C-alpha cells in the first residue's frame, strides 16, 4: 500500500512544484487586521492559470475536509486552497439574486403606485352623465386652460426610471466583492479566508437592510408626489365647479329642477290656506284630517307615519294648539322644513329633532292670540325621507270634554268648530283615532265623525294602544267588535289596530316599530284570527291611507280646477266692468306703489328752500311768543317813568324768559313746523294721479313716524346761547333796520288792538248801528258793561296818563256814579272792564308814539341827547325781531341738516315694519277694488298650480 501512496505523493509534489514555478516568486502584502475584509488578494497575473488549476485540483475538492496527517506530504506552504475557487461563484449568484430582488421590488412598487394613482383618478366624478347640468362653455375650457401644461405635470417615463436602483453602484459592489478574494501570502491565507467569510455575511446583511430602507423611502416619496398631483387636480376641479356655479347663478345656463308631485299639491293647499282660511265650498281638495280625543295617540300615529318624533309632547297636557299640515314625500335624506323657512332639520339627529319640536311649539304659541287656548291658523311642515308614503295630513287639536283651569272658556267649542271646518270638506279623508286602552263609551270623537261622514265613505278608523287593550280588556272579542265596526255607531272604509310605543317619550321610531311588530307576532288577537294581518301595524295603515288619498285626489282634482276656472272668469269680468282703466294691483303691489309715493314726498321735504323754512319758522315762533312779549315784557316795562327803568326791566325779563321758556318754545315751534310741512306734502292732492285708496296708509305712516321722531336733546342748549347773544345786542346800524323795527312794532300793536276791541265789543254788545241795521239787542249784562265802560272812558279822558291800575277810591267813585244812574255793578266787573278800556287806550297811544319815532333814528344815533323823544320801545321790538330771525335761521339749519334726514329714516323704518305686518296692510289698504284684485291674484295662482299638478299627475299615470 505504500507504493501507491508514495506515487501519489510524488505526483502531488510535482504538481505543486510546477504550480509554484509557474507563478514565480510572490510575497503577498501584509495588511492591517481591519483592512483585510476589503483587500484585493488576487493579482491579475494569476487569473489565466485558474482554469487549469481548477481542473487539476478538482479531485482534491472533496478531500479538503479529510485529515492529511496520514499522508506525508512535503512541508510546503500553499498559497491557494482548492475550496476558495467556489466563493466568487457563490457570491456572484447571491449578488445577482439580490439585484433581481431589488429590480423586481422597484418595478412592483412603481406598478403599485401607478395603480393607486389610477384608482384615485377614477374616484374623480365623471361629468359625462351630468352634461345637462354643466353649461356648454365648460366643455370648451381647453380654449382657456392649457391642458398640455397639465399633462406635462404628470409623471413620465424618466420619473419612473428614477425609481430603479443604480446598476453602476451594484456593479462596483460586485467588483468589490469579487476582488476581495484574490490570493495573498501563505502565512495569512487561513485567517483571511475565515475573516472574509464572516465579513461577507455581515456585509450582505447590512446591504440588504439599507436597500430595503432606500426602496421604502423612494416609494414613500413617489406616493407623496402623486398625492400632491392629485391634490392639485382636485383643487382645479373644485375651482372649475365653482366657476360653473357662479356662471349658473348669473343666469347663463339656468334650469329649473322638477318638483315632486306631492310638493306641487302641497303648494296648492298652502295658497288655498292663505286665500280661504275658513275652508268653505271654494276648497274641496283632498287632505287627510287626523282627529281624535285628547291623548288618544293621534300625534303618535302621525309620527309613526312620518317616521320621526317631530311633535312636542306633554304628559296629559294639550300640546297641539293649532292645525299642523304635514306634507310627506319620498327623498334620499330624512329632513323637515317649514313652508316659510329655508332651514332643513335633519331628522336623523336628536339635536335637530329637539330644535324642530321647539320651533313647532313656538309657532303654535305665536298663533294663539291672547285670551285663547287654540288657534285656527295652520302651520305648514314638509317632511321628506326614504320610504315615506306621499300624502298631506293635517293634525288637529285633540277633542276635549271638559274645559280645565288655564283654558279659555270657549276652548271646547273652538276645537269643535276647527275640526268640523276641516271634516266638512266632502273630499277630506278623516283619520279617526280612538284610544283602545279606555272604554269605548267615553269616546267623543266618534260621534263627531259620524255626524260629518254618516255613511263612512271617507273615514278610516284607527285603534291605538292595542297592547294595553289586550292586557286590560277582560273580553278580547270587544276589540274584535271595534275593528269590525260593530261597537261604535260610526261607519268607516277600513279599520286598523296599531301600537305606538310603550308610553316612553324618549323611545325612537325604530324601537317602537320593532315593539309593534313583535307584539303583533305574539298577539293572541292575530293567532285567534280576531284581527287580520292587513289590519295591523302603522306601515299597513300608512299604505292604505296613501292609496285612499291619491284615489280621492285623482277623482276630484279636475273638478276643483274647473270650479276655479269659472271663479276666475267671473272675477275678471267684474273687474273689467268696474275698473276698466286700472291695473289689477293686489295689496302688496299697492303697498309698494304707496311706499314709493311716500318716499318721494319725504324727499320733496328736503327740497324746501331755506327762505321758506325761515319765513314759516319766524312767523310761527312770533305767534307763539307774541303774547308773552307784549303782556309780560313790553306792557310792564312801559308803565315805568323813565327810559333807564324801562331798559332795566326789559333786560331782566328778557334774561328770565330766555333762560326758562324761549329755547323750549323755539324747539316746539320747529317740530310743529316740520310736522305741518310733512303733513302738507303727504295729504295734498296730486291732481288726476291722486289715489284716495292710499290716504289711510299715508296717515298711519305720518302719525307713526312723528310718534317715533324725537328732537335732538342738545338743540336747546345751543339755541339758548344764541338767543342770549341776539337779545343783548341793542345797536341798530342803519335806517332800514329802524324802519323795519317800527313796522314790526306797529303790526304787533295793531293786532293786539284789534283783539282788544273784539273783546270789548263782546263785553258791551253791538253798537247802535248794528242794533238798527241787524235788529240786534243787548243783554242786561252787556248793558251794565256798556255803562261801566262809558264811565271809565270819561275818567280816562280826564287823565290820559292814568296808570294801569285803578285805586280803591276810584273804584268806589265809579260804582257810586253808576248807582246814581240806577246801575248796580260789582267791583270785579269794574276791574275787568277797566283792563280792556285801559289796554285799548295804551295801544292807541303806543301806535301814535310809533308814528312819531319814524324820524327818531337820528336821535337814536345820538342816544336821544337833547331830545324829548325816547324810542326805547322801538329798540325792544328790534331786539325781538332780530332774535326771531337768528332763531329761525338756527332752527332751519337743524331741520335741513339733521331732523329732516332723521324723519326720512323713521318713515323708511315704519314702511318696512308695515310691509312685514300683513294685518296692518289689510287694515290700511281696504275697499272693494283691493279685495277684488286680491281674489283675482289668488285664484289665478291656484288655477295655474292646479293645472301644473294635473299635468304632472297625468304624466305619472
Secondary structure, DSSP 8 states (H G I E B T S, - for coil): -HHHHHHHHHHHHHHHHHHHHHH-S-------GGGGGG-----GGGGGGHHHHHHHTGGGTTTTTS--TTS-------S--GGGGGHHHHHHHHHHHHHHHHHHHHHHHHHHHHHHHHHHHHHS--GGGGTTTS-GGGGGGGGTS-HHHHHHHS--HHHHHTTS--HHHHHHHHHHHHHTT----TTTHHHHHHHHHHHHHHHHHHHHHHHHHHHHHHHHHHHHHHHHHHHHHHHHHHHHHHHHHHHHHTTSS-------HHHHHHHHHHHHHHH-TT--TT-----EEEEEBTTSSHHHHHHHHHTS--S---SSS----EEEEEEEEE-SS-EEEETT----EETTSHHHHHHHHHHHHHHHHHHS-TT-S-EEEEEEEEEEETT---EEEEE---B-SS--TTS-TTHHHHHHHHHHHHHTSTT-EEEEEEETTS-GGG-SHHHHHHHH-TT-SSEEEEEE-HHHHHHH-S-THHHHHHHTT-SSS---SEEEE----SS-TT--HHHHHHHHHHHHHH-HHHHTTSS-GGGBSHHHHHHHHHHHHHHHHHHHHHHHHHHHHHHHHHHHHHHHHH-TTS----HHHHHHHHHHHHHHHHHHHTTS-HHHHHHHHHHHHHHHHHHHIIIIIIHHHHTSSSHHHHHHHHHHHHHHHIIIIIHHHHHHHHHHHHHHHHHHHHHS--GGG--GGGHHHHHHHHHHHHHH----TTHHHHHHHHHHHHHH-----SHHHHHHHHHHHHHHHHHHHHHHHHHHHHHH---HHHHHHS-----HHHHHHHHHHHHHHHHHHH-TT--SS--HHHHHHHHHHHHHTT----HHHHHHHHHHHHHHHHHHHHHHHHHHGGG-HHHHHTTTTT-S---HHHHHHHHHHHHHHHHHHHHHHHIIIIIHHHHHHHHHHHHHHHHH-HHHHHHHS-SHHHHHHHHHHHHHHHHHHHHHHHHHHHHH-
